[in-house]
Amino acid sequence: MKARVTVTLKTGILDPQGKAIEGALRALGIEGIASVRQGKMFEIELDGTADRAKAEALLKQAADKLLANTVIENYRVDVLG
């Protein structure tokens, strides 16, 4: 079973890396970009887990304990199948 955990900064948290990317895009002449927020994405393959609910619970535990800093970040778990 494969899954994806997407981690993004919470609204209101400053994102200097996103601002740097935004500035670089403008410097490259790419127009129409209002703002950029960066994040991270983890593709995870689960071993022998056929139960989607258990897989989702396992991934939420992984995100809470390691993948995301839940003080300043949100995360989304997508079990892909």
Buried (B, 14 or more C-beta within 10 A) or exposed (E): BEBBBBBBBEEEEEBEEBBEBBEEBEEEEEEEEEEBBBBEEBEBEBEEBEEEEEBBEBBBEBBEEEBBEEEEBBBEBEBEE
